[in-house]
Amino acid sequence: MPLVVYILGLTIFSLTTSEFMVAGMMPSLTQAFGVSVTQIGTLISLYAIGMVVGGPLLTVGLLKLRVPNKKALLWLLGFYAIAQSVAASATSYEIMAIARVATGVAGSACFGVSLAICAEIVGMASRGRAASIVVGGLMLATVLGVPVATVIDQHWGWRASFWLVVALTVLCAVVITFMVPRAKASETISLGAELAEFKNRHLWAAYATSGLIIGATFAAFSYFAPILTEVTGFAASSIPWLLGIYGAANVVGNMVVGRYADRHTMPIMAWGLIVLGATLALFAVFAQSQALSLASLIVIGLVGVPMNPAMIARVMKTAHPGALVNTVHTSVINIGLGVGAWVGGLGIAAGYGVRSPLWVGVTLAILGLLSLLPYLGNSRRDTQAPAASR
């Protein structure tokens, strides 16, 4: 695996640390801007909105200008560093909010272009593994990046954490400048060619499965804390290390899936959804047991989010793995995350208790499995679909 793939993983690590680190420094930010905790939480949502809406639009603009992927990534990282610097220097909540939207837009486009570069520099048989390294940066951010940013906030202030992300972003840009090969003119994809990929119904089927997988996972994950404290009986002080175990399981699962995602794309997602749905159901029924709850937490961490490399490998087999195809996939995953968390909360609001999000997750996992059924009978169908649809 080329070293530059790991650099791209470090880039995603930096950007995703910025996305989530607000959660670890809420006391500092509420005091700095004189706003409520809810308003600080909204900063995470604003970043996500920028990713879902702005990322694809910005990518379309870069494609319209026919900017090669390497140059596009450097432009995006420069834009991200500037927006993050504005956030680090913010003196009001409004400035911080605008900066968060801007970083979300750039972050989403960076993710898509990074995956497109991976597809350019590694062989087709290694794309899933390369994607697992890039996605691994996202998972390491929750396990390592956010806690480190929180510690820095507690000792040197929240601005130091934001400036650290700026420094990492600039460092990655410098390394990418020298290590990523320049794309050949014939490899630069036009906007029209990329948009044509979206006529492929099999691509939309792949997107739908990805959204349902992430939706099923986050319908449950978003409410782990109240379930584990109110039903299972864990102390509130135990939640950080329980989530740390979950995050470590994500990293391990991602490494394993990344090894086999290219060769066994569809079976990984099919069996992953079966195990995910069964484990969520087991968790819902036996949530009062600490041992079974902890085991369920670990299994969900191993099979839920770590299906990402297989999801990405499927999309890359189904359509040309250009920047726009990958950026829209990133948006779909974020939509799945948001919708899953929202629908999971509806059950609690309707009075069905804090276990209800787990059953929502089971339902979404079943729908995800049903979306795969037309493709399970032919293991090459997802690979051959693009050619058949054009």
Secondary structure, 3 states (H helix, E strand, C coil): CCHHHHHHHHHHHHHHHHHHHHHHHHHHHHHHHCCCHHHHHHHHHHHHHHHHHHHHHHHHHHHHCCCCHHHHHHHHHHHHHHHHHHHHHCCCHHHHHHHHHHHHHHHHHHHHHHHHHHHHHCCHHHHHHHHHHHHHHHHHHHHHHHHHHHHHHHHHCHHHHHHHHHHHHHHHHHHHHHHCCCCCHHHCCCHHHHHHHHHCHHHHHHHHHHHHHHHHHHHHHCCHHHHHHHHCCCCHHHHHHHHHHHHHHHHHHHHHHHHHCCCCHHHHHHHHHHHHHHHHHHHHHCCCCHHHHHHHHHHHHHHCHHHHHHHHHHHHHHCCCCHHHHHHHHHHHHHHHHHHHHHHHHHHHCCCCCCHHHHHHHHHHHHHHHHHHHHHCCCCHHHHHHHHHC
